[in-house]
């Protein structure tokens, strides 16, 4: 018997004002099974128990693109989305599943992970998603990606100023960067404000919320791009993490 993900339509509805249709639910289940299988060869995630996977990978991925419990409107309009450091495909793959008219680019520097995600995309027939093997600092300087995307997603444990330097150069003026976080403090807001200003952005909002099953506190930071990012950003590989803005 394969592990079945919980079908918690009520929680989706209460928290995101949305629920997956049958086809999306089936894809979520298939994604879960593929990740369990892939985990045997690659260390993709420690989160394998069905409810935990649902909350920490599926729900969390989609909560990030739903500020004030509503999906970012440009997703319906076919936004170009880029997911930096996608790892096992989060948040980008769930976003591609629920926003079929959007175009999602999944970026990771580990080729093995990208090869695995290519398999997922083909098994799930997700024609609206593509992959790139690259470091965040490199892709931010590439003409085909620099200031070409509407939304940039980054779910990382790193310093938020570093996440801002990775994402803001990739989005068009008017676009949005979404940084997924666990804990967050007022001091971090001040440091982030300084970084975001240098990168042509502003902090639009910081949302704190509680996860629906384990009641953990999470944050999402929404950065709006208001001006062109200076050409020197992102700085060369390694520098953003060593010397955050």
URNORVEN-V213497 format. One line per field, one symbol per residue. ss: DSSP state (a for helix, b for strand, c for the rest). burial: # if it has 9 or more other C-alpha atoms within 8 Angstrom, else .. Layout:
ss=???
burial=???
This chain:
ss=ccccccccaaaaaaaacccccaaaaaaaaaaaaaaaaacccccccccccaaaaaaaaaaaaaaaccaaacccaaaccccbbbbbcccccccaaaaaaaccccbbbbbbccaaaaaaaaaaaaacccccbbbbbccaaaacccccccccbbbbbbbccccaaaaaaaaaaabbbbbbbbbbbccccaaaaaaaaaaaaaccbbbbbbbbbbccccccbbbbbbbbbcccccccccccccaaaaccc
burial=....#......##.###.##...##.##########.##....#.....##################.###...##.####################.###########...##.###.###.#.#.##############...############...##############.#######......#..#############..#....#.....##########.##...##..#.###..#.
